[in-house]
């Protein structure tokens, strides 16, 4: 049935989802837009498979002339009685958006011609934006994951952050695509975001400088540890060329006779279903179930591997920013006996397809659930790692502000972040509760003296920039990456 093949139209909650300017798109299960601008085109030639097939299957759900008459009646009342003139197109598009909103599904959305065009253009090799994937959750634009080393990442945005205003304009109540338009912008422009972060009492102000975001999705390396040669492949998202790039990296590691592989999908918001299916096919034994797709009639389709897989142990790194396609890969490898290390993943378990309408508008709609090989639906639950380990607390601290001076007796989140950074750099701030104590003053003076800065005990723009710069590179240094070091430790035990 055409309905079955729709699974290949899917775009896996790609990090490309709604992240504005950064490329903002929306996180859709197996399909999403990117913060920045990226999306996935249909994966088969069945892109015009459409609601026509589905409505014929259930006559109880077929809309009647009476139902249309009710819609027309409401339209006429508005046109006749509303206190202002309203364009016909506004009401029609509002009705379509209303139907999709009624689904209660943040991954089913309506795109007008301009948004649909931007969505299609987002599949290029780069885009301008902040570099993050977003979705709409509980009426707020929510970060699924910032792209690694993107402006959003460098500015300190984190998974589950909720953006409530952009450059002073409240975006609460806007639909996802309207909000993304506010977040998106050309390279070099500034997006000042007000952000609500779980566990933090007061809203945060985060300034992001939009930039060109290159899309290189595979990074590989070989490390030697305890006399063993270990391959590492990082997958930042799953787009059209990711599987082929992964194949090349895997062949290079095989040629170097690595004895085990670490696959890192931390912060990877997802992408094409086809892409992750092809990668899983390279790794697991022939005829293994990669995932199951369950349709609204309860029928399931199994996607299975066709290759012989690899014969070395694999460890997968996951975190709360690993979503959708990343979770598919983690689940199938875990099912085949490979270990997961890190934190529980995001929890994105739905499949979307894009339906093009006659006027070049598009509807992105959830068409199915995806299930793990064992039949579990991880939606809103995520996947549990075999070995749970977090990063140091300072990994999640916000960069220090450069537009204000932090000084003695001040209180707040910026001071707490300063104290976390000072401790990470080997200076004792005396406390980490956000109060700028005299011992914190002394720690700042020691830092300033060591780095040939004016010794004041206050954190001005120059001192803040120096601390931020050092910490940016430290959190990306494998020596300070607790999760990666644990993954190496676990893998060494698995290597025979």
RAQUIDA-V810972 format. One line per field, one symbol per residue. ss: DSSP state (h for helix, s for strand, l for the rest). phi: phi as a letter, one per 40 degrees, with the letter a starting at -180 (. if undefined). psi: psi as a letter, one per 40 degrees, with the letter a starting at -180 (. if undefined). A space follows every 10 residues. Layout:
ss: ???
phi: ???
psi: ???
This chain:
ss: lhhhhhhhhl slllllllls sssllsllll llllllllll llllllllll hhhhhhhlhh hlllhhhhhh hhhhhhhhhh hllllllhhh hhhhhhhhhh hlllllllss slhhhhhhhh hllllsssss lsssssslls ssssssllll hhhhhlllll lsssssllss lllllhhhhh hhhlllllls ssssssllll lllssssssl sssslllsss sssssllsss sssssllsll lhhhhhhhhh hhhhhlllls ssssllllll sshhhhhhhh hhhlllllss ssssllllls ssssllllll llssssssll llllhhhhhh hhhhhlllss ssllllllls ssssssllll lsssssssss slllllllll llllllssll llhhhhllll lllllsllll slhhhhhhhh hhhhllllll llllsllhhh hhhhhhhhhh llllllllsl hhhhhhhhhh hhhhlllhhh lhhhhhhhhh hhhhll
phi: .ddccccccc bcecccabbf fcgbabcbec aabbciiaab cdcbccccca cdcccccbcc cccccccccc cccccccccc bccbcbcdcc cccccccccc cccgbcbbab bcdccccccc cccccaabic gabbbbbfgb cbccacccgc dcccchcbdg cbcbabfgcc bcgccdcccc ccccicdgcb bcbcbcbdgb ccdbbbbbcc acbcbbcbbb abbbafgbbb cbbbbcabbd ccccccdccc ccccccfcba bbbbbcgcch iccccccccc ccbbcdgccc abbbcccgcb bcbbcbbcgb bbcbbbcbac ccbfdccccc ccccccgccb bhbdccgbbb bbbbbccccg cbbcbcbacb bcdcgcbcdg bgbcccbcab cddccbccdc cbbaccadgc bicccccdcc cdcccgbccg abbgbccccc dccccccccc bfbdcbgbcc dccccccccc cdcccbcdcb cdcccccccc cccccc
psi: idddeddeei hhgiegcffi ceghaihhbf hiiigcgiah iieaefdeha eddddedgdd ehhidddddd dddddddddd eieihhiddd dddddddddd dedfheehih hidddddddd eeeaeiihae fihiihhfei hhhdhiihei ddddeeiihe ihheihfehh eheiiddddd dddiiiheih hhhhhhhheh diiihhhhhi ihhighehhi ihihhfeihh ihhhhdigad eddddddddd dddddefiei hhhhfhehea ahdddddddd dediiieihd iihhieeeii hhhiieaeai fiihhhhiae ehibdddddd dddddeeiih hbihidghfi hiihhhidee iihhiheiii iideeihehe dahhidhhhi iidedeiiii ieeihhihei iidddddddd ddddeehhed ifeehgiddd dddddddddd ffihheeiga dddddddddd ddddeehdde gddddddddd ddddh.
